[in-house]
Amino acid sequence: MDKYGVVEEYLEKFKQDKEHIDYFKKFYTYYNRSNPKYVNLVMEKVLEIAKECGYKNEYGWCLSSIGWYYSDCCEVDKAIEYHSKSNEIFIECNDMDGTSQMYNALLADYTKLGMFDMAIEYGLNGISIAEQSSREDLLPPLLINTANAYLQSGYYKEALELVKRLENLYCDIKDEHRAIMYNLLAEIHLKYEDNNAAYEYCYTAYKLVKKHNYSFLLSETLSILGEISHKIGKINESQEYFEESIKYANRYKIADIKIRTLIRWAKLNCYLNNLVEGEEKLKEAIEESKRINSNVLLKEIYEELSLIYIKCKDFEKAYYAKEELCKYEKEIFNQSSSVWFARLHSKTITQDAMAYKSLYNQIDIISKIGKKITSKLKKQSTFDTIYEEINMLLEADVFGIGLYNEEEKTINYEFLIEHGKRQENIPLKTDNEKSFAAYCVNNKRDIIINDLTVEYKDYKEAYEANKKKNEELPYSLIFCPLIKDGKVIGILNLQSYNKNAYTIKDLNTLKILKTYITIAIENSKLYDRANYLAKYDSLTGALNRREILKIGKKLFNIDVVKGQSFIILMLDVDHFKKINDTYSHNIGDYILKKMIGLIKLELGNNGIVGRYGGEEFLIVLPNTNLEEGYNLAEKIRKALEQYSYTISNDKSITVTVSIGVCALKESNTSFSNGIKLADEALYKAKNMGRNLVFIKNK
């Protein structure tokens, strides 16, 4: 006799009569939360009997329950396999309630994989079916999970609409669903920065969870409460909520919630400048995410880790974290492609074998193009490749890639070609109602038009604006927003002077490709940033020590060969420690940054400046004699002395510098020796009272 009841007895009864499946449905509902592993072993036995006896509908239900087990264990690929098979059976049996439940299951599975488009597709289809059913319990979970998919993909308005729809249902909502609904409302209001409302919703959820002892919801609710408490300034409470959330996540083995809590906790540590602790939390989250094989969570973790390293000014580690982020973005997309391939072989998609092959070949081609696009690192090479590959697939008299600057609310066409010729970049404001590009960015919507003179009605302002200029108008247009983590980072624009140049199939091709394009653009930004940091000081924008020494030595060797004079200036900010101690390091950083701008202005094309260390800067002046070098040093010193640095609304300060000058001409000396002599001259200038220029000849 089993402690959960007469399981073995009912297994024998089930072999004789499929009606006994009701016992196992109740058994599953009652015991699954407390001992899922054991319950799954029982379901495997029920599945085997159902298969042997030809109980088709019951077999589908068993597949479904086992699929949920794998989903809870974060083995999402297995979950999808079982849920997809179950779905096929329910469709064959014309069991629409079962189909609705499987759409909900697949919606949850694909959300975990970060494949939100597919998740939402299943969710909306499931909602349509559930609305026709007499069962009141089908619709709430579909509304909840679809809203969550919208929330995770950055569509907060759509998520809120579905939750409000759930609130207004005529049927009674279980307190379990009501608690999840309040958590969703809390997260949505967090996104809208309505933190007080978020707290009220989440605390209401918390009270429901505690009242009914919903152990499976406790960890997540505490985690969200921790994030909200951080936002409203209750730091101690936030720490306590996170600790409790981790405790319950460990107790009930809810890995994904534990990881999300660690990410939220790391953000709090970053806010408090506890960067080492934040890094430790994220490293723990990485180990957990790798254990459950979650590329979606790994991508999110490395995004946060890169921000911590940037805050620490450890740009090498930040670069590594960004590389890992891009790697997991590619993994997510490749996983998405694999799922699409699998779906092509599903008989529920289409009965047309030729359509299978055509679509498979199309995706295979797109996948190869995508991999070629993402192989480039330099921005212009990336754009060239995107243009070349898309131009072979689709007609494009005009082709553009615009990058969106959220801070300035502008779209910059960094790559624009018309009739095969590069065009000048003219920034577009996104508040411009007469711009198709602005419409695309503001609404996060694709645009496809095949006869602008007929289809312009929805975009009248843009059409009329171009018409009045008497410009040659393209008849066919496609605009696609490039979206990363719910935010628009740019647009893709194709235009043709022919009517009916584009089809929905073309738009779908671009929608698949734009994932690759988004990754490629982010990679190129990362490459540009890494390349910049390899040469320039991140604070001041001056060349870094390694680069100024490398370039200075090269220029010195050229001048020595030509017998020309070469000047080295060593510049140091007077009493800089006192500035930091009196006004803060932030003010000190601000002054150094401003100084470099002034020095570059005075230098013009006559020399280059690099940060030698701390507040000390090295300036090299090729093909410059001693008098010219001294005069330029004096000019720089006076410009810096006369500049007034505003450090608050009612306070400004002035800062002085000392400069050592060394002139080199003979071939028997070296660049490094010249630096030493310039440094000695600087030391003399300091000893003579500061705020002056001292010359040391060689």
N, C-alpha and C positions, 0 to 999 in steps of 0.2 A: 504493500500500500504506500503510495507516495504522499509526502506531507502536504502537497498541494491538492490532494484529492485522488480519486480513483482514475488516474490518467491512463494506466495500462488497460483498465477495464473498458474505458471509453474508446481507446484505440481499437480494441476488438469490436466494439459495437459499431464504430465508424466503418469498419470493413463491410459490415452487413447492411448499413443504412446511412446514406450521406446526410440525412437530417441531423445526425449527431454532430455535425460541424458546429452547430450552435453552442455546444458545450465548450469547444475549443476557442470559439470567438469570445465567450465570457471569460474563459481561463486566461486568454491573451490579455484582455482588457484589465483583468484584476491583478495579474502577477507581473506583467511586463516591466513596469517601472522598478519593482523591487528586485527582480532577479532575471534580467533580460537574457543572460547567457543560457540559463536552464530553459527558459521559455522557448528560445530559439531551437534548442535541441529537440524539444517536443514538436515544434512546428515542422522541423525537418522530417520527423516520422510521419506526421499527418500528411505532408506533401507527398511522401513516397506512396502512402496508401491511396491518396486521391489520384495519383498518376496511374497506379496499377489498376484501380477500379474504374478508371475513365470518368471520374467526377470532375468535369471540366471547370465549372464555375468555382467549385471548392478548391480545385488546383490553383486557379487564378488568385483566390484569396490567400492561400498559403504562400504563394510567391510574393504577394504584397507584404505580408507580415515579416517574412524573412528579409525582404528588401529594406524595410524600416529598421530592422536590427542592424544591417550593414551601414545604413545611413547614420544611425546613432553612434556606431563605432568609427565613423568618418572614413569608411571604405566606400567612397561615393561611386566609384566605377562599378563595383559589384551591386550596389543599391540600384543604379540605373539599369543594369542588366536584368535584375529580377523584376523591377517595376515595369520595364518596357514589355517583358514577356507577359506579365500579368495584364497589362493594358491591352495587348493584342487579344488575349483570351476574352476579356470583358467585352471588347468590340465585337468579336465573333459571336458571343452569346447574346449580343444586343442588351447587355446589362449596363445601362447608362449611369446608374448610381455608382457601380464599380468603376466605370471609366472616369467619372468625375473625381473619385477618390484617388485614382492613379495619376490623373493630371495634377492633383494636389501634391502627390508624392514626388513626381518628376519635377514639378515646380520647385520643391524644397531641395531636391538633389542638385539641380542645375544652378540654383542660387549659391549653394556651397562651393560649386566649381567656379563661380564668378561669371557664368555664362548667362547674363541677365536677360538678354533678348529672348533666348530660348525659354528661360524660366517664365518670363512674363507671357510668352505665347501660350505655354501650357496653362498658366494661371487664368488668363482671360477666356480660353476655351472651356476650362473647367467651370468657371463662374457661369458661363452661358448655359451649360448643361445642368448645373446645380439649381439654377433659377427655375428650370422646368420640372424639377423633382418635387415630390410631396414630402420628402425627408428634410426636416428643418436643420439637421445637424451637418449637412454637407457644405452649405454656403459659408458659414463663419470662418473655418480654417482656410478656405480658398481666398477669401478677402484678406485675411491676415497675412498669409504667405505671399500673395501677390503684392500687397502693400509693402512688405519687407523687401521684396525684390526691387521694387521701384525705389525704395529708400536707399538700398545698397548701391544702386546704379546712378544715384544723384538726382532722380526725378521726384523731388519732395512734394511738389504740388499734387502729382498723380497719386502718390502714397497717401497724402492727407485726404484726398477725395474718397479713396477706398475705405479708409478707416472711418470717416464720417458716415459713409454708406452702411458700414457695419453697425455703428451706433444707432442708426435709424431703422434697423431691421424690425419688422413687426413681431418676429418670434423672440422667445427668451434666449439670451446668450448665456452660456455656461460661465461661471466665475473664472474658470481656467482661461477661456478665450478673452474674457473681459480684462484679466490681468495682463495678458499678452498685448491686448489692444492699448491699454494705458502705457505700457512700456514703449510701444511703437509711437504713440503720441508724444511721449517724453523725448524720444530720439529725434522725431521730426521737429519739435519745438527747439531742441538744441541746435539743429541745423539752421533754424531761423533766428538763433541767438535770443530766443525768449526763454531765458534760463529759469525764471521763477515759475512760469507755467509748466516747464519741463519737470521741475522738482515736484510740483503738486501732483502731476499725472503719475510720476514714478513712485512717489510715496503712497499714493492710492493703490497702485499695483502691489507694492510691498505689503501693505496691510491685508490685501486679499490673499497673497501668497502665504503669509504667516497664519492667517485664519484657517485656511484649508490644508496647510502643510504641503504645499506644492513644491516638494524638494527639487524637482527638475527645473523649476523656474527661479528658485531662490538665488542661485549663483549669478545668473544673468541680471536679475533685478538689482542686486547689491552692486554689481559692476557698473550699471548705468547710474545708480545713485552716487557712486564714487565719482564718476565723471562730472555729473551735474554739481555735486558739492564743491568740486574743484573750481568749476566755472563761477559759482556764486560766492567764492572766497572762504568756504568752510573747509580749510585744508586738513585739519586734524580729523574731522568726520570723514573726509574723502579717503584718507589713509586707512581708517578703520573699516570702511565699507570694502575697500579693495582687499584687505587682509581676510575679511570674512568671506568674500566672493571666492578667493583662491582656496580657502579651507573647504568650502562646500563643493567647489569644482573638483578638487582632489578626492573628496569623500565619495562623490557620485560619478567620478570618472567622466566628466564633461570637458573634454580636451579643448574644443574650439572656444568655449566660454572662458576657460582658463587663459588661453592665448590672448583673447580680446581684452581681458582684464589686465594682463601684463602689459599690453600695448598702451592701454589707458593710463596705467600706473606710471609707465615710462614717460608719458607726456607730462604728467604732473611733476615728476622728478626733473624733467627738462625745464619746466616753468619755474621750479624752485632753484634752478641751477645746480641740482644734485646730478650732474651729468654722468658720473661714474655709476651711481645707482641706476640711473635710467638705462645706461648701456647694459648693465647686468640683467635688468628685467627683460630687455629685448633679446639678449643672447639666450636666456632661458626660453623665451617664446620661440626663438629659431629652432632650438632642439625639439620642443614639443611639436612644432609645425612640420618639421622633417619626419618626426615619428609617425604623424598621421598623414603625411604626404599632401599637405595643403599648400599649393602654389599661390592661391589667392592670399592667404594669411602671410606667407613668406614675402610676397611683393609688398604688402602693407608694412611689415616689420622693417624691411630694408629701407623703405621710404623714410620712416621715422628715425632709423639708425643714421642715415645720411645727414638728417637735420641736426642730430646731436653732435656728430663729428664736425659739421660746419660751425656749430656754435663753439666747439672746442678749438676751432681753427686747425683741425687735423685733416687737411684737404686730401691727403693720400688715402686715408681710411674712408673719407666721404666719397671719393671716386670709386673705391672698391665697392662700397655699399650701393652706389648708383649702378655699377656694373651688374651686381647681383639682382637688383631690382629689374633691370632690363632683361636679364636672363629669365626671371620668373614670369615676366610679362609675355615673353616669347613662348614659354612652356604653356601658359594659359591658352594662348592662341592656338598652339599646335594641338593641345588637348581638344580645343573647340573644333578644329578641323577634323580630328579623328572621330569625334562624335558625329559630325555631319556625314562623314564617310559611312559610319555604321548605320546612320538613319537611311542612307540611300539603299541599303540592303533590306530594310524593313518593309514587309508587304503592306503595312498600313499607310505607307507614304504614297505609293502609286503602283499600279499594275503594269505600267508601260516600261518594258525592259530597255527600250531605246532611250527613253527619257532618263532612266538610271544612268546609262553609259554616258550620255551627253553631259549630264550634270556632274557626274564623277570626273569626267575629263576636264570640264571647265574649272572645277575646284582644284584639280591637280595642277593645271596651268597657273591658276592664280597663286597657289601655294609656292610654286617654283619662282614666280615673279616676286612674290613677297619676300622669299628668302634672299633673292638677289638685291632687293631694295634695302633690306636690313643689314646687308653685309658691308655697306658703306659707312664711313665715320665722318668724313668732312661734309659740312652742310651743303656746299654747292655740288659736290659729287653726288650726294644723296638726292638733291633736287633734280639733277641731270638724269640720274637713273630712273627716278619716278616718272619723269616726263617721257623718256625714251620708251619705257615699258608700257605705259598707259597709251601712248600715241600709236603703238602697234596694235592695241586692242580696240580703241575707240577713236572716233573722229574728233579732232580738237584744233579748230582754227585759232582759238584762244585757249591757253592753258595757264592756270595760276595756282600758286601755293601761298596762302596768306597766313602769317603767324599773328595770333591775337595777344595783345598786351592788355591784360585785365586792369592794371593800375591806371594806364592812360586811356583805356577804352578805345583802342585803335586796332585796326587790322593793317599789318604791313605786308604788302606783296613782295616777299623776298625773292620770289621767282615768278616772272610773268613773261609769257611768250605770245606774240600775235603774228600769224603768218610766218612762223619759223624764226622771228627776230625778237631778241630780248628787249623788254620795255622798261622804262624807268619806274622805280617804286614810288608810288604816291600813297601815303598813309590815309586810311579811311576811318572816319569817326563812326562808332557803332550807334550813336544817337541819330545818325543820318537816315531818315525814313525813306530816302530815295535810293537806297543801296540794297541790292539783292544780298550782297555779302553780309551787311549788317543784319538783315532779316534772318539770315541763316544762323548767325552767331547768337542773336538775341533770343531766338525761338528754339535753338538746338534742333532744327528741322532741315531735312533734305529738301531741295527744290529741283523739280524736273519739269521743263517746259519744252514743247516741240513746235509751237508756233506762237511767238511772243505777241503778235498782233491780235490773236484770238484769246490766248490764255493769260493775258497780262492783268486781268481784272483784280486778282488777289494781290497783285504787286503794282498797282496803278501808278503810284508815286515814282517808282524806279523807272517804269516804262516811259512816262511822260517826260521825265528829266532828260533821258537820253534822246528822245524824239525831238525835243526842242533844240538840241545842239546840232541837229541834222547830221548826226553820226551814222555810219553804216551799222545797222543793228543786227546782231546775231539772232536768228530765229529760234535756235535750240540752245537750251542752257541746262547745266547741272551744277548745283552747289551742294557740297557735303560738309557738314561740320566735323572737325577732327576732335574727338572727345577722349579725355584721359581722366579716370577717376571722377566722372560726372561733370568735369569742367572742360569747356571749349578751349583748346590750345591753338586752333587755327581752322582754316577752311581749304577745301580742294574745289577748284572751279574749272569746268570744261565748257566751251562755247563753240557752236558751229553756225556758219552763215547759211546753212541749208535747213529746210523744214524737216521735221520728223527724223532727226539724226539719232535720237536716243530712245531706248526702250527701258521698261522696268527691269529687264534682265541686265541691261548696262548699269543701271543704278545699283542693283544688287551686287554686281561685280565690284563696283567701286566701294560699296559698303563693307565687303569682305576685305578688299585691299587696303581700305583706310585704317584698319587695325595695324597692318604692317607699316603703313606710312607714319602713323602716330608713333610707333615704336622707333622707327628710323629717325624721325625728327627729334625725339627725346634723346636718342643715342648721339646725334650730331651736336645737340646742345651740350650734352655731357662731355663730348670730345672737345668742343670749343672751350668749355670751362676748364677742363683738365689741361689743355694746351696753354690757356691763358695763365693758369696758376703755376705752370712749369716755368714761366718766363717773368711773371709780374708779381709784385707784392700785393696780396689781397686787400690790404687796408688802404694803401696810398695810391696804388696804380703805377708806382714807379717800378722800374725793372728790379727783380730780386737780386740778391748778392751774387748768386752763381751766374746769372745772365749778364749783369753789368761787368763782371770780371771777364767773362768770355768775350763779349763784344768789345770792351775796352782794350783788351790785349790784341785783338784782331786789328782794330783801328790804329793802335800804337805801332804795330809791326809794319803796317802800310806806310805810315808817316815816316818811320825810321828809314825805310828803303828809299823813299823819295827825298830824304834829307830835310823834312819839314818839322817845325816845332810842334810839340804836343803838350797840352796843359791838363793837369789833374787838379781838381778842387775837392777838398774834403770839408764837408759842412756839418756842423753840430748845433743843435738847438740849445741856447743858453738856459740854465736853471730849469731843465725840463722836468726833473724829479719833483721840484717844488710845485710846478704847474699841476702834475698828477696828484700830488698830495693835497693841494689846496682846492682844486676844482673837480677832481675825479679823473680816472683813466679814460672815461668816455670823452671828456673835453680834450684830453691830451691826444686821443686818436683823431678827433675832429680837427685839431690844429695841424697835425702832421699831414692829414689829407689835403687841407686847404693850402698848406705850404707848397706841396708838390705841384698843385695846380698853378701857383704863382711862379714857381721856379721854371716850369715848362713854358709858361707864357714869356718869361724873360729870355730863356734860351732860344726859343724859336727853332730854327734848323741848325743852330751853331753847335749843339752838343746834346748829350743824353745824360739822364740822371737815374741812379739806382739806389735802393735802400741797402746800405752797407751793414747796418745792425742797429736796433733800437731807434734812437733819434739822430743817428749819424748817416749822412748821405754822401755818395761818391758821384762826382760829375766829371765827365771826360769831354774835352774840347779838341777835336782833331784839327790839324792844319791851322793852329792858332798860336800867335807869338805871345810873349810874356805880357806886354802892355795890353794887348787885347784881352788876354785872360784875366788880368787884374781888374780892368775896367768892367768886364762882365760880372766878375765876383762882387765888386762894389755895387753894381746895379742890382744884383740879386739881394745883397745884404740890406740895401736901402728900401727896396720894395717890400721885403718881409718886415722890416722895422716899422714902416709906415702903415702897414695893414692893421685894421682893427677887427679882432675876432669877437663876434657876438656870442656870449656864452649863456645869456638869459635875456628875458624881455627888457630888463633895465640895466644890464651890465655888459661891458665890452672890455677886452684887455689887448695889450700889444705884446709881441714876443720878438726877441732879437736872436741872431745867430752869429757864430764865429766861423771864419773860413780860412783854411790853409791852402796855399797855392804852390804848386811845383811845376816848373817848366822842364820838359825833356826834349833832347834833340840828338845826343850822341848815340851811336849804335852800340856802345860798350855798356850801356845800362839796360835795365829791364822794366817792364810795366809794374811788376810787383814791388820793385825798389822805389819806383816813382810814387806808389801809394804810401809806402813807408815814409818817404820824405814829406809828402803832403800832410800825413798824419802828424809828423813832428812840427810842421808849420802851424797846424791847427792847435796843437798843444801850446805853442808859443802865443798864439792869439788869445787863448783862454787865460794864460798867465799874465798877459799884458792888460787884462781888464774886460775881455769879452766884447762882443758887438763890433768886431773889426776884422780886417783881412790882413793876413801875414804871408809874405812870399819867401819861399826857400828855393834857390836856384840849383840846377844841376848842369 
